């Protein structure tokens, strides 16, 4: 029996990267999974790895840019499992462009995926969790919500906003047994180049972030980790900017 046996978790952006690693980590702890992302073929691959751990996993192709698709995602979750205990708001995008060159279309695209979609998901989850008497929401933020990176204005702003959404959800959920926390990763999985130095920055494996997300998910229902920062020790963070 895992620490999450009998629980139902929904993960957005579950087709690859951090979302896939978190889904597998939750499955190891016994959680039933709802896997959401745009690409069905990649979701099916995640499903195959999840179900190896003896838990059911529902694949629900979802574009988080489309509100109705998010609503349908949560409806499918209840139809399949009858409850929702854990939401991982993970779906995201990353771009680099000087602020004077950013179009309003690019701004809206990043903000919609990184902030609007987590809000819509949180709203849907909150309604379910309030009715059933509790639940947990974990938002995947970024150290960019603490120390901004140049050439990523919409991303930085969205992640700052996600912190506000996290705190508000935690506050409003307190009387209903609903907790909400934000995990801020440093660079994971893929090397990126520092624009000033043209050097690859240190990174950590997706599994490291997944283990931390699972740790947050497995806290007692009356305990919340509001914010947690995790980064490679050599990544520029303290003093960057």
Number of C-alpha atoms within 10 A of each C-alpha: 8 13 16 20 15 14 19 25 27 27 23 29 27 32 27 18 17 23 28 27 24 25 32 26 22 32 27 22 19 22 28 27 28 26 29 26 22 17 16 16 12 16 22 19 13 22 24 13 16 26 17 12 16 13 18 17 24 19 21 23 23 22 20 26 17 13 15 12 15 23 17 13 25 20 14 16 21 14 10 12 16 12 19 24 23 26 24 27 25 26 25 20 12 10 11 14 14 10 13 7 9 15 11 10 9 14 17 13 15 24 22 19 21 29 23 20 23 26 18 18 22 22 14 16 23 24 10 20 23 15 10 15 12 21 26 26 28 26 25 25 30 26 21 21 18 16 16 19 18 16 17 19 19 24 26 25 18 23 25 20 17 23 24 13 20 23 17 13 20 20 13 14 19 15 12 15 18 25 29 29 26 27 23 22 23 22 20 20 15 13 13 14 11 13 12 7 8 9 11 13 18 19 19 19 15 20 19 17 25 21 16 18 25 21 14 23 27 17 13 8 13 10 11 20 15 17 17 17 14 16 20 16 11 10 15 15 17 9 6 9 9
